[in-house]
Amino acid sequence: MNLLFLNSLEKRVSEERTINAQVSIGESQGSWYVGWQETKSDGRQVQESWFEGQGWEDMLTAFRQNLFTKQCEGFKPVLEAAMLPEITALDRKTVRIQLLAYYSEIHANEELYEKLRQWRLKQASRESKAPFLVATNRLLRMVCVYLPHTLDELKQLPGMGMNKSNAYGMELLSMTQQHERSTPFPLDWVEDQVNPAEFNVWLEQEKGRKRKLQENKQEIRSKLLEAITRGDGLDALREQTQLERRDLLLWIEELDKEGYDMESYIEAVLHEVPEEEQALAWTAFEQKGDRYLKPILQAVYDPEALKGKEMDRIYEWLRALRMKYRRVHAEQAIEAV
C-alpha cells in the first residue's frame, strides 16, 4: 500500500497526560483506505478502519466525518500545516462555531425567532439593506436559543461583532431579557451536549444545502441574463424567477455592478415616479453621497408626506435611481480623463 497522507493528533486528558493518535490515507491498486490508530490511556493501541473503497469523494467524506468526530472529542492535529487542503478549516474555532449553530437549530425557540425575524425586516427596510446584512438566520437562531442578557454575552455569539452589537445590541437584548434561560455563558458546555454522529450528519446536510443554494443562484442569474438578452420586462422577470420585487431589484443592482446594461429595467422602475421627486433625490445623492439611502429618503420626503406610502416601493425607486446616478458619474469620470 502507498501511504499518501499521515498526521498525528493528540488529546489532552490532564495537565500531565495526553492521548496520541494518527490518521492516515493510503492507496493500493486504485482502492483507497482511511485509518485511525489511537493509543489508549492504558497503553493499548486501537485501530479503526474509516473507509475502504474506490470512490475518491466517498473517501474524503468518510475522512472528514470521522475526523470531525475526533475533533469534537478533543483531538487536535500536531501539525496543522500537514492537513489536507479540504480540512484545513477544521480547527477548534470552526468546530465550535458549527457546534453552536447546530445546537441552536435543534433547540429552536420558534416564537422568539419569528419575533426577531419581524424586527430584522423592519430594520432592513429602515436601512434599505437586505435582511441578511442586518442579521443572518443562523445568528437570529443563536440569539433566541442562548438568550444573551448583556452586551458582553451577545458579543460571544459568532457573527455578532462590535459593529452589529453597537448598532442592534440594545434592541436585541430588550427582547431576550424578557425570557428566562436555563443555560449559562460562556457557552463551553455546548460541546458536551452534542452527539458527534448526529452533528456530522447535520454537517453533511449543510454542505448539500449550500450546494443547492449556489445552484439556485446560478440558475436565477442565467435566467436573468437570458431575459436581458431578449429584452423582457420586469413583470416577465418576476414570473420567470419567482422573485419578490425587492429581491429582483437587488439582482438587477448586482448585474449592473458587473457591467451589464440594465438601463431599460432602471427606467421601468422610475417610470411612475414624479420627476420632481427624482430631481430632489438626485440632488441629495450629490450632496450626501450614494452609500446610504435613508438620508436620501429624508431629503425627498418629510415625515408627514411618508404617511400612507409603501416604504418598500420608495426604496425600490431610490435604489434604481442610485444605479442611474452611479452610472452617469462613472461615465463623466471616464470622459474627464
N, C-alpha and C positions, 0 to 999 in steps of 0.2 A: 504494500500500500504506500502511495505517495502522500506524505504529510504536507499539507498546503497551508495550514494555519494552526498556531498553538499560542495560547496565552494563559498566564497564571492569574488566579484570583485569590483573595483572602477575605476572611470574615472574622472580625474581632469579637470574641465572646467574653473577654475580660481585659483588664489593663495589661495583664502579663501573657495572655494566651490568644492565639489566632488559629483558625482552621484554614488550611490551604487546599486549593483545587486547581484543576486545569481543564480548559475546554479546547477541543481540537476538531479540525476538519481534515478529512483525508479522502483520497480518490484512488480507485482501483478499477481499471478496465471500464471506465465510463460510469461507475457506480460511486455515489457519494456516501460518506459516513461522517456523522457528527457524534462526538462522545464527550462524556464528562467524567472526570476522576476526582474524587474527594477524599481527603484524609480526615477521618473522624477524630473526635477528641480522645478516643481510646487507642488511637494509632492505626486502626483498621483502614484499609484503602477500599473504597466502594466505587464501582464503575457503573455508569448509566449509558445506554445507547439511546440517543435522541433521534437519530434518523439513519436509515439505510435505504438507498434507492437511487434512481437515475435523474429525478427532476431537480434542476437547479433551484427553481423558485420554491418548490416544496422543501428543499433542504434549508434554504435561507429562512423560510417561515418557521420551521421547527427550531432552527438555531436561535432566532430572535425570541420566540415564545418562551423557550426554556431558559434562555439567558435572562429575560425579564423576571422570570420566577425566581431565579437565583439572586438577582439583584434585589428583588423585594425581600428576600430572606436576609440580606445584608452583605452579600459578596460584592467586592469591588475589584476591578482589574488592577493588577500590579503595574502594568504598562498601558496607559490609556492610548498612547500613540500606536500601539500594536494592534488595536482592534480593527476589524473590517470597516470600510467606509460606511456600509449600511447601518452600522450600530454605534458609530462614534457619538451619536447624540444620547445614547443610553446611559448618561451619567446619573448620579443620585438626584441632582436638581430636576432633571427631566422626568425621572420616575416619580418624584414627589409631586410634581405639577399634575401629572396624569392620574396619580392616585387620588389627589384632591378632587379632580374633575369627575372621576369615576364614582367616588363615594357620594358626591353631591347629586349625581344623576340617579343613583339607586335609592336615595333617601330624599327624593324631591318633595318640596313644600309647594304644591301647585297653587294654592290660594295666594300666598305671598309672591310667588313667581309671576303670576298674572298681574298682580298689583305693580310689581316692578316693571313689567313689560309696558303697561299703560303709562307709567311715569317716563320710561325711556322714549316712547313715541312722542309724547308731548315735548320732552326736552329736545329731541331731534328736530321736531318741527320748529321750535323756537330758534334753534341754532342753524337751521337749514343744513342739517347733516343727515347722512344715512344713519339709521338707528344703531348699527353695529359699531359705529365710530364713537357713540356715547358709551355703550357697554355691550359686550358680546352676550349671547345666550348663556355661554358657559360661565361667564363672570356673574351674571344675574342668578344663576342656579347656585353658585357657591355662596353668594351673599345670603340667599334665602335659606340655605341649609346650615351654614356655620354661624349665622346671625351675629356678626360683629357688633359690639356695643360702644366701641371707641374708635377714633381715627387710627390709632396705632394698630388695633386689631384689623381694621378694614384694610390697611396697607399690607397686611400679611397675606392677602389673597392674591394669587397670580393674576396679573392683568390690571390690578389696581395700583398704578404708580402714583407718584407725587402729584402730577397734574390732574389726574382724574379725582384723586381724593380731595384735592383743594377745590375742584370745581363742583363735585357732586357729593362729597362726603357727608355733609350735614344733612342733606335731603335723604340720603340712603339710611343714615343712622336714625333719622326720625321715624322711619318705617320699621327697621329691625329692632329698635329699642322697645317697641310695643310687644315684642314676643319674648317669652322666657326661653332659655336654652338649657339643654342638658349636657352639652359638651363644652370643654374649655378651649381657650387659646393659651399657648401656641398649639398648632394642630399636629403635633408629633404623634398623637395617638391614632391617627387615621390609618397608618400603615398596618397596625396590628389588627384592625377591624376589617381588612380586605382579604378576601380569598384569592390567592395568587392565580389559580387556574381560571377562575371566573374573570379576573382582571385581564388576563391575557386574551380571553375570548372577546372581551369588550374592545381591547386594543385593535384586534384584527377587524372587528366590525367598524371601528372608527376609520381605519385605513380604507376600507371599502366605501364607507360613506363619503370620505373626502375625494376618492377617485370618481365616484358617481357625480359629486357636486362639480368637480372640474370638467367632467364630460358634459354636464348640462350647460355649464358656462360656455364651453366651446361650441355647443350646438346653437345656443342663443346668438352668439357672436356671428356664426356662419349665416344664420337666418337674417340677421340684421344687415350684414354686408351684401347678401343676395338681394334683399329688399331695396337697399340703397342703389344698387346697380339697375334695378327695374324702375326705380322712381316711385315706389309705393308710398302712400300717405301714412300719417300717424295712426289712423284707425286700423289700417291694414296691418301695420306693425304690431299693434296691440293684439289683434286677433291671431296673428301668426306666432307670436312669442308668449302670449298669455301673461304678459307683464302688466302690473299696475302702472298708471301714468307716471308716477314719481320714479319708479324703478326704470321705466323705459327712458325717461329723460336722463337719468344717471348713466345709462348705457350710451346714449347719444353724446353726452358730455365726454365720456371716456374715448369714444371713437373720434370725436372732434380733436381731442388732445393728441391722438395718434396721427392726425393729419388728413383724415377722410373729410370729404366735402359734405358738411351737414347743414348747409345754408338753407335748403328748402324746408328742412324739419324745424330749424330755428324760427324761420319766418312763419311757419304754420302755427307755432305756439304763440308768436307775437301778434298774429293777425287780428285777434279780438281784443287786444289791449289798447286803450286810448293812447294816441300819440303823445298827449301831454304827460301822462304817467311815465311813458318810456323816456321822454326827454328829462324829466326830473330824476329818474333812476340813472340815466347816462351821466348827468352832471354829478350825481352823488358818487358814482364809480370814479370819476376823475378827481373828485375832492377827497374821498375817503379810502380809495383803493378797492380792489376787487377780491380780496381774500375772504371777507365775511359778508353775508347777505343781510344780516339783521340791521346794521347801520343804514343800509340802502333802503330797506323796508321803512325804517323810521323817518328817513328823509322824504319819502314819497307820500306816506300816509300818517296823519295824526291819529291818536288812539280812537277818537270818535269815528273817523272815516273807516276804521277797520271793523267796526261792529257789523255783524251780519255777513261779512265776507268770508270766503273759503280760503284759509291761510295756505293750504297746500297748493291751490291754484295760483295764488300770488307768488309763492316761492318758485313755482314752475316757470312762470314767465320771467322772473328775475334771474333765474339760472340760465334760461335761454338767452336773455339779453346780455348776461355776463359772457357767454360764449362768443356772441357777436362782438362785444366790446373788446375782448382779448384778441380776436382775430384781426379786427381793424387796427388795433395798436401794434400788433406784430407786423402787419403789412407796412404800417407807417415807419416802424423801426428799420425794416429792410430797405425801404426807399431812402431813408435818411443816411444810410451807409455809403 
